[in-house]
Amino acid sequence: MSRFPVIEDLTDIAAYASRAGNLAAALDMGAGQGYARELKVPHLVLVHSGAVKVAFRDGNTVGVESGKLILVMPGNFVSFTAVESSCVLVCGLYQEKQIYDRLQLAGLSRFRPAISDQGYTLPMEDNLGVFVNGFIFFLRRGFSSPVYQGAKISELLYLMRVSYPKDKLAALFYPLLGAEVYFKNFIFSHIGKVTSVNELAQLAHMSATGFRAKFQRLLGESPSDMLTRYKTDMVLRDILYTDLPLKEISEKYGFNSIYVFSRFCKRELGSSPGQLRKSGRSPGSRSIK
């Protein structure tokens, strides 16, 4: 059975960070061993067995035992250390759209608790326990494709939404329930339905200039960059995981010709559509970054 690398020295994060493309990891740790990283996105930490001590930047610590999970936010998370021999599933929530879609965060806003302390934990419901067992099983067997891992994290968020009362979910995800949750929810609900930034701004009943400024401030990137990234992700999934003819995929995403479509794929994905489909279905398939 393969094992993910355990970080002995809490200042040495290179072993985990170097696993480019991994959205999730199953970490087996002996007592006293740990994991540390400067997080750039929220992470869900689910303790499958044993117990860990989570340490935040401000010095606060929270104990999380087997069968419980915790959300750790970027900027305030320092490390967690195994109190005893433990297995921990760590899932990075890299796609904010995924969080809004699966959890329906806008609908949780009215349940937002009047708390600001760190370290709210939830017990894993039966559905989550079964899910975690299966996810760890496949991670240990080398299922490292970001497409697979992203789909599993999406499934995890959906299971959480249907397994917990809204007030419990709001308490766990309260750091994400800010005043602009409705604007973000609008973006993530419509980003796949438009072909231009101006069209998105019109749907939001805002000027293009004001829309771009607000978008950049809240989401940390330009709307055109997000549109391109979203289209790139959808194009790649259709190439690799459907049998749609490449010409049909080209037309589906608004490309004027197969030549323009091929040029887009070469620029954004590094290969032509035909090469991507061939390499993605060969025995030595490339991982999708």
Backbone as CSV, one residue per row, in Angstrom:
resi,resn,N_x,N_y,N_z,CA_x,CA_y,CA_z,C_x,C_y,C_z
1,MET,0.841,-1.198,0.000,0.000,0.000,0.000,0.877,1.249,0.000
2,SER,0.635,2.132,-0.973,1.424,3.365,-1.036,0.958,4.340,0.029
3,ARG,1.896,5.155,0.498,1.576,6.118,1.544,2.003,7.505,1.088
4,PHE,1.164,8.482,1.395,1.544,9.854,1.101,2.647,10.275,2.067
5,PRO,3.523,11.206,1.640,4.656,11.584,2.491,4.204,12.241,3.788
6,VAL,4.822,11.830,4.868,4.569,12.456,6.167,5.638,13.507,6.407
7,ILE,5.236,14.663,6.873,6.178,15.750,7.111,6.635,15.694,8.557
8,GLU,7.882,15.305,8.766,8.415,15.169,10.121,8.654,16.541,10.749
9,ASP,9.217,17.452,9.977,9.581,18.778,10.466,8.482,19.751,10.077
10,LEU,7.844,20.387,11.060,6.724,21.272,10.770,7.123,22.505,9.976
11,THR,8.418,22.763,9.827,8.844,23.896,9.004,9.119,23.465,7.572
12,ASP,9.090,22.152,7.324,9.398,21.638,5.987,8.108,21.276,5.272
13,ILE,7.631,22.159,4.426,6.366,21.927,3.740,6.571,21.520,2.286
14,ALA,7.821,21.417,1.852,8.092,21.175,0.432,7.523,19.840,-0.042
15,ALA,7.567,18.803,0.832,7.125,17.474,0.403,5.677,17.504,-0.062
16,TYR,4.837,18.201,0.646,3.430,18.260,0.255,3.220,19.255,-0.877
17,ALA,3.834,20.435,-0.759,3.631,21.483,-1.752,4.104,21.047,-3.128
18,SER,5.092,20.159,-3.186,5.646,19.737,-4.468,4.732,18.781,-5.220
19,ARG,3.683,18.290,-4.579,2.767,17.378,-5.259,1.811,18.187,-6.117
20,ALA,2.363,18.751,-7.209,1.620,19.668,-8.073,0.349,19.008,-8.590
21,GLY,-0.738,19.741,-8.540,-1.996,19.254,-9.069,-2.858,18.526,-8.060
22,ASN,-2.318,18.103,-6.928,-3.124,17.400,-5.944,-4.041,18.359,-5.203
23,LEU,-5.324,18.066,-5.217,-6.302,18.861,-4.502,-6.603,18.248,-3.138
24,ALA,-6.268,16.968,-2.986,-6.557,16.260,-1.744,-5.417,15.306,-1.435
25,ALA,-5.277,14.962,-0.154,-4.250,14.012,0.263,-4.740,13.244,1.477
26,ALA,-4.389,11.960,1.529,-4.629,11.133,2.707,-3.292,11.013,3.429
27,LEU,-3.186,11.593,4.605,-1.923,11.638,5.332,-1.948,10.674,6.510
28,ASP,-1.016,9.722,6.514,-0.849,8.799,7.631,0.270,9.337,8.516
29,MET,-0.023,9.603,9.780,0.954,10.221,10.674,1.060,9.438,11.973
30,GLY,2.286,9.216,12.398,2.508,8.650,13.716,2.393,9.733,14.771
31,ALA,2.311,9.325,16.016,2.199,10.294,17.110,3.358,11.284,17.061
32,GLY,3.039,12.576,17.110,4.052,13.620,17.090,4.403,14.115,15.706
33,GLN,4.034,13.366,14.676,4.289,13.837,13.317,3.235,14.861,12.913
34,GLY,3.561,15.688,11.925,2.634,16.750,11.590,2.693,17.213,10.156
35,TYR,1.889,18.204,9.900,1.725,18.806,8.582,1.635,20.305,8.791
36,ALA,2.341,21.059,7.963,2.276,22.517,8.073,2.322,23.128,6.689
37,ARG,1.566,24.164,6.512,1.568,24.837,5.220,0.903,26.199,5.342
38,GLU,1.399,27.144,4.564,0.758,28.453,4.451,-0.352,28.305,3.420
39,LEU,-1.593,28.265,3.871,-2.701,27.978,2.971,-3.103,29.200,2.156
40,LYS,-3.401,28.975,0.888,-3.877,30.037,0.020,-5.370,29.944,-0.237
41,VAL,-5.967,28.807,0.087,-7.407,28.593,-0.083,-7.930,27.875,1.158
42,PRO,-9.250,27.893,1.388,-9.801,27.127,2.514,-9.543,25.630,2.333
43,HIS,-9.365,24.935,3.454,-9.166,23.481,3.433,-10.116,22.827,4.436
44,LEU,-10.680,21.705,4.041,-11.411,20.852,4.968,-10.463,19.758,5.447
45,VAL,-10.380,19.597,6.747,-9.545,18.564,7.362,-10.481,17.577,8.049
46,LEU,-10.482,16.334,7.581,-11.366,15.298,8.115,-10.512,14.218,8.763
47,VAL,-10.687,14.018,10.055,-9.875,13.056,10.794,-10.537,11.681,10.681
48,HIS,-9.901,10.815,9.922,-10.439,9.479,9.689,-10.194,8.558,10.876
49,SER,-9.013,8.664,11.492,-8.698,7.865,12.674,-7.680,8.613,13.517
50,GLY,-7.641,8.316,14.797,-6.708,8.976,15.692,-7.217,10.326,16.166
51,ALA,-6.304,11.247,16.377,-6.652,12.594,16.845,-5.516,13.539,16.485
52,VAL,-5.864,14.785,16.142,-4.843,15.776,15.796,-5.091,17.067,16.568
53,LYS,-4.042,17.826,16.724,-4.123,19.146,17.353,-3.876,20.193,16.265
54,VAL,-4.872,21.036,16.031,-4.764,22.073,15.014,-4.307,23.360,15.681
55,ALA,-3.234,23.944,15.151,-2.682,25.182,15.718,-2.866,26.318,14.724
56,PHE,-3.444,27.423,15.210,-3.662,28.599,14.380,-2.548,29.615,14.602
57,ARG,-2.471,30.566,13.677,-1.403,31.552,13.718,-1.404,32.364,15.014
58,ASP,-2.594,32.630,15.559,-2.667,33.467,16.754,-2.332,32.709,18.036
59,GLY,-1.969,31.422,17.913,-1.597,30.643,19.090,-2.693,29.742,19.615
60,ASN,-3.925,29.940,19.167,-5.010,29.070,19.602,-4.846,27.672,19.012
61,THR,-5.283,26.670,19.755,-5.242,25.295,19.267,-6.605,24.644,19.472
62,VAL,-6.936,23.714,18.599,-8.199,22.980,18.681,-7.895,21.506,18.484
63,GLY,-8.430,20.665,19.351,-8.289,19.230,19.185,-9.396,18.681,18.309
64,VAL,-9.036,17.863,17.337,-10.017,17.252,16.445,-9.783,15.743,16.465
65,GLU,-10.745,15.026,17.008,-10.562,13.594,17.140,-11.209,12.853,15.981
66,SER,-11.014,11.544,15.967,-11.537,10.682,14.909,-13.026,10.908,14.700
67,GLY,-13.431,10.993,13.437,-14.843,11.158,13.119,-15.306,12.595,13.109
68,LYS,-14.377,13.559,13.174,-14.763,14.967,13.129,-14.015,15.687,12.014
69,LEU,-14.546,16.848,11.623,-13.922,17.638,10.573,-13.894,19.093,10.989
70,ILE,-12.979,19.853,10.347,-12.820,21.266,10.654,-12.479,22.004,9.361
71,LEU,-12.924,23.240,9.242,-12.557,24.101,8.124,-11.444,25.025,8.588
72,VAL,-10.366,25.089,7.805,-9.282,26.011,8.130,-9.141,26.991,6.976
73,MET,-9.049,28.260,7.314,-9.040,29.329,6.328,-7.617,29.763,6.002
74,PRO,-7.413,30.294,4.810,-6.074,30.784,4.440,-5.633,31.926,5.350
75,GLY,-4.340,31.946,5.638,-3.786,33.043,6.426,-3.708,32.773,7.909
76,ASN,-4.658,31.973,8.479,-4.638,31.783,9.926,-4.237,30.361,10.341
77,PHE,-4.023,29.476,9.379,-3.706,28.095,9.712,-2.191,27.897,9.718
78,VAL,-1.689,27.275,10.740,-0.252,27.031,10.836,0.063,25.548,10.664
79,SER,-0.512,24.698,11.492,-0.126,23.290,11.446,-1.149,22.420,12.158
80,PHE,-1.072,21.121,11.884,-1.723,20.178,12.784,-0.767,19.042,13.052
81,THR,-0.855,18.511,14.266,0.070,17.481,14.743,-0.725,16.298,15.272
82,ALA,-0.288,15.088,14.930,-0.978,13.890,15.397,-0.721,13.681,16.889
83,VAL,-1.784,13.600,17.664,-1.669,13.302,19.089,-1.372,11.815,19.268
84,GLU,-1.898,11.012,18.364,-1.654,9.578,18.326,-1.601,9.180,16.866
85,SER,-1.308,7.928,16.577,-1.278,7.483,15.192,-2.599,7.830,14.510
86,SER,-2.522,8.559,13.406,-3.728,9.125,12.807,-3.692,9.057,11.282
87,CYS,-4.877,9.065,10.697,-5.044,9.230,9.256,-5.979,10.413,9.039
88,VAL,-5.538,11.360,8.235,-6.290,12.584,8.022,-6.483,12.803,6.524
89,LEU,-7.709,13.120,6.128,-8.010,13.496,4.748,-8.037,15.023,4.674
90,VAL,-7.197,15.589,3.807,-7.101,17.037,3.640,-7.596,17.385,2.243
91,CYS,-8.617,18.238,2.157,-9.206,18.614,0.865,-9.138,20.123,0.682
92,GLY,-8.434,20.562,-0.356,-8.352,21.978,-0.657,-9.549,22.434,-1.466
93,LEU,-10.187,23.526,-1.035,-11.343,24.071,-1.750,-10.844,25.154,-2.696
94,TYR,-10.231,24.719,-3.806,-9.570,25.640,-4.720,-10.556,26.374,-5.616
95,GLN,-11.707,25.804,-5.879,-12.660,26.417,-6.789,-13.820,27.011,-5.999
96,GLU,-13.820,28.341,-5.908,-14.866,28.997,-5.123,-16.247,28.739,-5.723
97,LYS,-16.315,28.637,-7.035,-17.593,28.338,-7.679,-18.142,27.005,-7.188
98,GLN,-17.250,26.025,-7.039,-17.649,24.708,-6.558,-18.286,24.803,-5.168
99,ILE,-17.702,25.636,-4.299,-18.224,25.795,-2.945,-19.626,26.377,-2.980
100,TYR,-19.804,27.426,-3.778,-21.110,28.081,-3.849,-22.162,27.176,-4.469
101,ASP,-21.784,26.454,-5.526,-22.743,25.580,-6.195,-23.194,24.444,-5.293
102,ARG,-22.241,23.748,-4.680,-22.580,22.543,-3.930,-23.187,22.842,-2.559
103,LEU,-22.709,23.889,-1.907,-23.222,24.209,-0.572,-24.376,25.188,-0.601
104,GLN,-24.565,25.868,-1.749,-25.579,26.919,-1.863,-25.421,27.926,-0.717
105,LEU,-24.235,28.527,-0.685,-23.866,29.399,0.430,-24.807,30.575,0.615
106,ALA,-25.308,31.115,-0.495,-26.196,32.271,-0.358,-27.405,31.924,0.504
107,GLY,-27.889,30.690,0.384,-29.036,30.271,1.183,-28.713,30.063,2.647
108,LEU,-27.413,29.987,2.990,-27.023,29.809,4.385,-26.850,31.132,5.115
109,SER,-26.850,32.235,4.376,-26.509,33.528,4.973,-27.415,33.905,6.133
110,ARG,-28.697,33.606,6.033,-29.608,34.007,7.116,-29.416,33.153,8.370
111,PHE,-28.655,32.065,8.240,-28.366,31.225,9.399,-27.002,31.553,9.993
112,ARG,-26.337,32.554,9.428,-24.976,32.867,9.856,-24.934,33.154,11.358
113,PRO,-24.126,32.427,12.099,-24.082,32.622,13.556,-23.287,33.864,13.933
114,ALA,-23.570,34.388,15.086,-22.852,35.577,15.581,-21.598,35.128,16.314
115,ILE,-20.684,34.458,15.569,-19.432,33.993,16.171,-18.273,34.390,15.264
116,SER,-17.110,34.517,15.844,-15.939,34.854,15.045,-14.715,34.039,15.465
117,ASP,-14.906,33.134,16.439,-13.755,32.358,16.900,-13.457,31.228,15.928
118,GLN,-12.212,30.793,15.954,-11.779,29.741,15.049,-12.061,28.378,15.665
119,GLY,-12.061,27.376,14.806,-12.031,26.019,15.318,-13.364,25.360,15.534
120,TYR,-14.416,25.752,14.791,-15.689,25.061,14.912,-15.584,23.719,14.203
121,THR,-15.937,22.642,14.896,-15.840,21.309,14.309,-17.224,20.682,14.187
122,LEU,-17.327,19.741,13.259,-18.558,18.976,13.077,-18.236,17.488,13.120
123,PRO,-19.137,16.690,13.692,-18.954,15.238,13.597,-19.309,14.776,12.191
124,MET,-18.590,13.800,11.680,-18.897,13.268,10.363,-20.156,12.410,10.439
125,GLU,-21.162,12.757,9.651,-22.361,11.934,9.565,-22.026,10.615,8.855
126,ASP,-22.954,9.660,8.921,-22.703,8.341,8.342,-22.337,8.426,6.861
127,ASN,-23.063,9.281,6.113,-22.778,9.409,4.685,-21.337,9.855,4.449
128,LEU,-20.888,10.801,5.255,-19.523,11.298,5.100,-18.499,10.240,5.482
129,GLY,-18.812,9.453,6.510,-17.898,8.398,6.918,-17.659,7.403,5.800
130,VAL,-18.729,6.999,5.122,-18.603,6.072,3.992,-17.803,6.720,2.876
131,PHE,-18.096,7.989,2.591,-17.387,8.714,1.532,-15.886,8.798,1.828
132,VAL,-15.547,9.189,3.058,-14.139,9.351,3.430,-13.387,8.037,3.305
133,ASN,-13.999,6.937,3.728,-13.357,5.618,3.585,-12.994,5.347,2.124
134,GLY,-13.957,5.592,1.235,-13.728,5.315,-0.170,-12.703,6.240,-0.798
135,PHE,-12.765,7.533,-0.459,-11.845,8.512,-1.039,-10.406,8.189,-0.623
136,ILE,-10.219,7.899,0.653,-8.875,7.553,1.134,-8.366,6.284,0.449
137,PHE,-9.240,5.305,0.258,-8.868,4.062,-0.411,-8.240,4.347,-1.772
138,PHE,-8.884,5.209,-2.564,-8.386,5.479,-3.912,-7.183,6.427,-3.912
139,LEU,-7.143,7.369,-2.981,-5.967,8.231,-2.894,-4.722,7.419,-2.585
140,ARG,-4.852,6.442,-1.722,-3.703,5.600,-1.369,-3.242,4.752,-2.546
141,ARG,-4.107,4.578,-3.507,-3.745,3.805,-4.691,-3.357,4.687,-5.868
142,GLY,-3.062,5.927,-5.556,-2.458,6.790,-6.558,-3.403,7.530,-7.478
143,PHE,-4.680,7.659,-7.107,-5.612,8.405,-7.939,-5.349,9.900,-7.742
144,SER,-4.441,10.442,-8.560,-3.970,11.808,-8.349,-4.495,12.804,-9.361
145,SER,-5.305,12.371,-10.326,-5.814,13.304,-11.324,-6.647,14.396,-10.664
146,PRO,-6.347,15.665,-10.931,-7.162,16.750,-10.380,-8.621,16.686,-10.826
147,VAL,-8.884,16.106,-12.006,-10.273,15.960,-12.449,-11.016,15.018,-11.503
148,TYR,-10.381,13.870,-11.189,-10.999,12.924,-10.256,-11.139,13.544,-8.870
149,GLN,-10.061,14.129,-8.374,-10.093,14.694,-7.029,-11.083,15.849,-6.934
150,GLY,-11.145,16.677,-7.975,-12.110,17.776,-7.963,-13.537,17.275,-7.926
151,ALA,-13.817,16.195,-8.669,-15.164,15.614,-8.657,-15.504,15.057,-7.280
152,LYS,-14.520,14.440,-6.619,-14.769,13.874,-5.292,-14.990,14.978,-4.259
153,ILE,-14.248,16.073,-4.355,-14.453,17.178,-3.415,-15.818,17.809,-3.644
154,SER,-16.233,17.891,-4.907,-17.572,18.383,-5.209,-18.631,17.479,-4.575
155,GLU,-18.406,16.168,-4.661,-19.318,15.203,-4.029,-19.330,15.379,-2.514
156,LEU,-18.174,15.594,-1.923,-18.078,15.815,-0.478,-18.922,17.017,-0.062
157,LEU,-18.801,18.130,-0.784,-19.558,19.334,-0.435,-21.059,19.102,-0.579
158,TYR,-21.441,18.383,-1.617,-22.861,18.077,-1.792,-23.377,17.218,-0.635
159,LEU,-22.603,16.200,-0.257,-23.018,15.342,0.851,-23.144,16.131,2.147
160,MET,-22.257,17.097,2.343,-22.351,17.924,3.535,-23.649,18.736,3.520
161,ARG,-23.994,19.272,2.352,-25.211,20.097,2.270,-26.466,19.299,2.603
162,VAL,-26.522,18.033,2.166,-27.734,17.244,2.400,-27.695,16.488,3.720
163,SER,-26.554,16.501,4.408,-26.413,15.693,5.632,-26.524,16.499,6.916
164,TYR,-26.367,17.837,6.824,-26.342,18.651,8.037,-27.435,19.709,8.016
165,PRO,-27.959,20.069,9.190,-28.886,21.206,9.260,-28.177,22.485,8.812
166,LYS,-28.945,23.426,8.295,-28.356,24.660,7.762,-27.603,25.451,8.825
167,ASP,-28.084,25.444,10.069,-27.383,26.218,11.092,-26.005,25.618,11.399
168,LYS,-25.884,24.297,11.300,-24.577,23.661,11.526,-23.611,23.995,10.394
169,LEU,-24.109,23.953,9.161,-23.267,24.305,8.019,-22.851,25.769,8.081
170,ALA,-23.789,26.637,8.471,-23.475,28.065,8.565,-22.401,28.308,9.618
171,ALA,-22.472,27.558,10.728,-21.462,27.719,11.776,-20.090,27.283,11.293
172,LEU,-20.034,26.207,10.485,-18.748,25.725,9.981,-18.181,26.659,8.917
173,PHE,-19.044,27.119,8.021,-18.579,27.905,6.881,-18.781,29.407,7.064
174,TYR,-18.969,29.854,8.307,-19.235,31.268,8.522,-18.182,32.209,7.937
175,PRO,-16.877,31.819,7.864,-15.909,32.758,7.275,-16.184,33.070,5.804
176,LEU,-16.965,32.202,5.141,-17.263,32.406,3.726,-18.584,33.138,3.512
177,LEU,-19.298,33.434,4.592,-20.622,34.035,4.472,-20.570,35.540,4.697
178,GLY,-19.702,36.224,3.985,-19.568,37.667,4.123,-20.703,38.426,3.469
179,ALA,-20.620,39.740,3.544,-21.685,40.608,3.016,-21.841,40.470,1.507
180,GLU,-20.790,40.040,0.807,-20.832,39.960,-0.647,-21.160,38.554,-1.150
181,VAL,-21.713,37.729,-0.286,-21.991,36.356,-0.680,-22.968,36.312,-1.849
182,TYR,-23.907,37.264,-1.916,-24.900,37.234,-2.988,-24.284,37.611,-4.330
183,PHE,-23.356,38.574,-4.314,-22.682,38.942,-5.559,-21.875,37.766,-6.080
184,LYS,-21.116,37.115,-5.190,-20.320,35.969,-5.606,-21.220,34.835,-6.093
185,ASN,-22.322,34.615,-5.403,-23.232,33.557,-5.807,-23.777,33.835,-7.207
186,PHE,-24.067,35.118,-7.490,-24.532,35.498,-8.819,-23.474,35.162,-9.868
187,ILE,-22.229,35.517,-9.588,-21.139,35.253,-10.532,-21.046,33.773,-10.834
188,PHE,-20.995,32.948,-9.791,-20.782,31.524,-9.983,-21.998,30.833,-10.593
189,SER,-23.167,31.460,-10.474,-24.378,30.899,-11.073,-24.485,31.222,-12.559
190,HIS,-23.796,32.288,-12.997,-23.955,32.746,-14.373,-22.694,32.648,-15.223
191,ILE,-21.542,32.372,-14.619,-20.279,32.419,-15.354,-20.254,31.442,-16.529
192,GLY,-20.975,30.333,-16.401,-20.990,29.354,-17.479,-22.055,29.599,-18.525
193,LYS,-22.829,30.679,-18.365,-23.940,30.944,-19.286,-23.698,32.137,-20.198
194,VAL,-22.554,32.787,-20.065,-22.273,33.993,-20.847,-21.012,33.798,-21.674
195,THR,-20.840,34.680,-22.650,-19.655,34.605,-23.508,-18.772,35.838,-23.386
196,SER,-19.224,36.837,-22.621,-18.417,38.052,-22.494,-18.628,38.687,-21.128
197,VAL,-17.671,39.515,-20.729,-17.761,40.239,-19.465,-18.915,41.237,-19.511
198,ASN,-19.091,41.906,-20.638,-20.174,42.886,-20.762,-21.542,42.239,-20.564
199,GLU,-21.692,41.034,-21.085,-22.957,40.310,-20.915,-23.197,39.999,-19.443
200,LEU,-22.151,39.611,-18.737,-22.274,39.314,-17.316,-22.609,40.581,-16.526
201,ALA,-21.982,41.695,-16.876,-22.253,42.969,-16.212,-23.699,43.409,-16.433
202,GLN,-24.205,43.207,-17.640,-25.591,43.577,-17.933,-26.566,42.758,-17.100
203,LEU,-26.277,41.469,-16.957,-27.136,40.618,-16.130,-27.138,41.061,-14.679
204,ALA,-26.016,41.647,-14.234,-25.898,42.133,-12.861,-26.436,43.551,-12.716
205,HIS,-26.909,44.155,-13.813,-27.437,45.524,-13.818,-26.393,46.516,-13.305
206,MET,-25.169,46.354,-13.808,-24.067,47.229,-13.435,-23.346,47.706,-14.691
207,SER,-22.660,48.849,-14.574,-21.810,49.285,-15.670,-20.634,48.333,-15.785
208,ALA,-20.081,48.224,-16.982,-18.959,47.314,-17.183,-17.773,47.698,-16.309
209,THR,-17.518,49.003,-16.180,-16.383,49.467,-15.376,-16.571,49.139,-13.904
210,GLY,-17.757,49.454,-13.370,-18.038,49.171,-11.964,-18.041,47.682,-11.674
211,PHE,-18.556,46.903,-12.624,-18.602,45.458,-12.452,-17.195,44.881,-12.390
212,ARG,-16.327,45.309,-13.321,-14.950,44.791,-13.339,-14.212,45.139,-12.049
213,ALA,-14.419,46.352,-11.555,-13.718,46.771,-10.339,-14.167,45.943,-9.135
214,LYS,-15.480,45.731,-9.016,-16.004,44.961,-7.881,-15.572,43.504,-7.988
215,PHE,-15.609,42.969,-9.182,-15.212,41.586,-9.415,-13.758,41.372,-9.000
216,GLN,-12.893,42.262,-9.457,-11.465,42.154,-9.145,-11.226,42.239,-7.640
217,ARG,-11.941,43.145,-6.969,-11.751,43.351,-5.528,-12.180,42.122,-4.732
218,LEU,-13.286,41.518,-5.105,-13.838,40.428,-4.318,-13.258,39.065,-4.686
219,LEU,-12.879,38.894,-5.940,-12.462,37.572,-6.390,-10.977,37.480,-6.721
220,GLY,-10.296,38.605,-6.702,-8.849,38.576,-6.856,-8.341,38.295,-8.248
221,GLU,-9.198,38.351,-9.234,-8.788,38.187,-10.622,-9.782,38.935,-11.503
222,SER,-9.418,39.160,-12.746,-10.310,39.874,-13.654,-11.413,38.942,-14.134
223,PRO,-12.596,39.488,-14.460,-13.666,38.614,-14.969,-13.279,37.925,-16.265
224,SER,-12.488,38.582,-17.113,-12.079,37.937,-18.371,-11.184,36.738,-18.095
225,ASP,-10.312,36.848,-17.084,-9.457,35.710,-16.727,-10.285,34.541,-16.224
226,MET,-11.306,34.829,-15.401,-12.141,33.743,-14.895,-12.947,33.104,-16.017
227,LEU,-13.463,33.921,-16.940,-14.217,33.377,-18.067,-13.341,32.431,-18.897
228,THR,-12.111,32.862,-19.138,-11.190,32.027,-19.915,-10.873,30.737,-19.178
229,ARG,-10.634,30.846,-17.881,-10.308,29.659,-17.080,-11.488,28.686,-17.052
230,TYR,-12.682,29.220,-16.875,-13.864,28.375,-16.825,-14.069,27.669,-18.171
231,LYS,-13.945,28.429,-19.273,-14.103,27.829,-20.597,-13.039,26.764,-20.836
232,THR,-11.818,27.039,-20.408,-10.727,26.074,-20.590,-11.024,24.776,-19.857
233,ASP,-11.490,24.870,-18.619,-11.819,23.676,-17.834,-12.914,22.856,-18.513
234,MET,-13.973,23.546,-18.985,-15.094,22.847,-19.597,-14.690,22.210,-20.929
235,VAL,-13.897,22.928,-21.708,-13.409,22.388,-22.982,-12.596,21.121,-22.738
236,LEU,-11.675,21.167,-21.780,-10.817,20.017,-21.501,-11.624,18.814,-21.050
237,ARG,-12.609,19.031,-20.215,-13.437,17.913,-19.753,-14.228,17.297,-20.901
238,ASP,-14.742,18.130,-21.799,-15.482,17.592,-22.942,-14.567,16.820,-23.885
239,ILE,-13.338,17.291,-24.053,-12.389,16.587,-24.923,-12.031,15.221,-24.350
240,LEU,-11.751,15.177,-23.052,-11.250,13.951,-22.433,-12.343,12.986,-22.004
241,TYR,-13.508,13.502,-21.609,-14.482,12.639,-20.939,-15.828,12.555,-21.641
242,THR,-15.897,13.008,-22.895,-17.091,12.772,-23.702,-16.649,12.267,-25.064
243,ASP,-17.611,11.762,-25.819,-17.334,11.305,-27.185,-17.823,12.314,-28.215
244,LEU,-18.085,13.553,-27.775,-18.514,14.581,-28.711,-17.436,14.818,-29.764
245,PRO,-17.806,14.929,-31.036,-16.814,15.285,-32.058,-16.181,16.626,-31.725
246,LEU,-14.901,16.782,-32.062,-14.195,18.016,-31.726,-14.858,19.230,-32.372
247,LYS,-15.394,19.079,-33.568,-16.087,20.194,-34.223,-17.310,20.623,-33.409
248,GLU,-18.019,19.654,-32.848,-19.194,19.962,-32.042,-18.799,20.673,-30.744
249,ILE,-17.697,20.252,-30.138,-17.198,20.942,-28.939,-16.818,22.372,-29.284
250,SER,-16.168,22.549,-30.421,-15.777,23.891,-30.871,-16.988,24.794,-30.987
251,GLU,-18.050,24.298,-31.602,-19.268,25.090,-31.786,-19.979,25.333,-30.461
252,LYS,-19.935,24.349,-29.582,-20.594,24.454,-28.277,-20.076,25.635,-27.480
253,TYR,-18.768,25.903,-27.587,-18.153,26.969,-26.803,-17.906,28.248,-27.607
254,GLY,-18.586,28.363,-28.751,-18.624,29.625,-29.475,-17.412,29.950,-30.316
255,PHE,-16.612,28.947,-30.684,-15.474,29.218,-31.553,-15.944,29.289,-33.003
256,ASN,-15.404,30.239,-33.746,-15.854,30.474,-35.116,-15.432,29.386,-36.085
257,SER,-14.354,28.696,-35.757,-13.857,27.651,-36.647,-13.018,26.669,-35.837
258,ILE,-12.768,25.504,-36.428,-11.935,24.519,-35.754,-10.506,25.026,-35.614
259,TYR,-10.099,25.909,-36.541,-8.759,26.498,-36.455,-8.642,27.383,-35.213
260,VAL,-9.645,28.234,-34.979,-9.636,29.112,-33.802,-9.690,28.268,-32.532
261,PHE,-10.477,27.207,-32.552,-10.589,26.307,-31.410,-9.238,25.646,-31.114
262,SER,-8.570,25.175,-32.168,-7.268,24.528,-31.994,-6.239,25.510,-31.461
263,ARG,-6.270,26.734,-31.945,-5.327,27.752,-31.466,-5.565,28.059,-29.991
264,PHE,-6.834,28.096,-29.570,-7.185,28.313,-28.158,-6.615,27.183,-27.294
265,CYS,-6.803,25.939,-27.736,-6.327,24.799,-26.954,-4.803,24.797,-26.846
266,LYS,-4.128,25.129,-27.933,-2.667,25.166,-27.898,-2.175,26.245,-26.938
267,ARG,-2.873,27.395,-26.937,-2.454,28.499,-26.062,-2.747,28.192,-24.602
268,GLU,-3.939,27.697,-24.305,-4.365,27.518,-22.913,-3.996,26.155,-22.337
269,LEU,-3.900,25.130,-23.198,-3.697,23.765,-22.712,-2.421,23.115,-23.230
270,GLY,-1.754,23.791,-24.145,-0.451,23.310,-24.582,-0.452,22.325,-25.733
271,SER,-1.623,21.886,-26.189,-1.699,20.917,-27.285,-2.968,21.149,-28.086
272,SER,-3.007,20.575,-29.283,-4.217,20.668,-30.105,-5.311,19.798,-29.497
273,PRO,-6.589,20.033,-29.855,-7.681,19.191,-29.320,-7.466,17.706,-29.600
274,GLY,-7.007,17.383,-30.819,-6.777,15.980,-31.156,-5.694,15.342,-30.308
275,GLN,-4.616,16.080,-30.073,-3.524,15.552,-29.244,-3.966,15.370,-27.803
276,LEU,-4.769,16.303,-27.295,-5.277,16.202,-25.922,-6.145,14.965,-25.760
277,ARG,-7.028,14.748,-26.740,-7.914,13.578,-26.644,-7.115,12.288,-26.723
278,LYS,-6.143,12.229,-27.600,-5.333,11.023,-27.749,-4.509,10.751,-26.501
279,SER,-3.824,11.769,-25.961,-2.979,11.571,-24.782,-3.803,11.281,-23.555
280,GLY,-5.001,11.841,-23.470,-5.856,11.632,-22.302,-6.457,10.253,-22.249
281,ARG,-6.437,9.528,-23.363,-7.041,8.190,-23.391,-6.011,7.085,-23.622
282,SER,-4.748,7.459,-23.627,-3.697,6.462,-23.797,-3.287,5.910,-22.438
283,PRO,-2.579,4.773,-22.403,-2.152,4.204,-21.111,-1.339,5.170,-20.272
284,GLY,-0.598,6.035,-20.915,0.228,6.998,-20.168,-0.408,8.355,-20.088
285,SER,-1.682,8.408,-19.789,-2.420,9.677,-19.807,-1.780,10.706,-18.914
286,ARG,-1.776,11.937,-19.372,-1.227,13.039,-18.617,-2.194,13.451,-17.520
287,SER,-1.671,13.938,-16.408,-2.525,14.516,-15.375,-2.953,15.890,-15.827
288,ILE,-4.177,16.254,-15.506,-4.697,17.562,-15.885,-4.343,18.546,-14.806
289,LYS,-3.611,19.578,-15.137,-3.213,20.570,-14.145,-4.285,21.612,-14.005
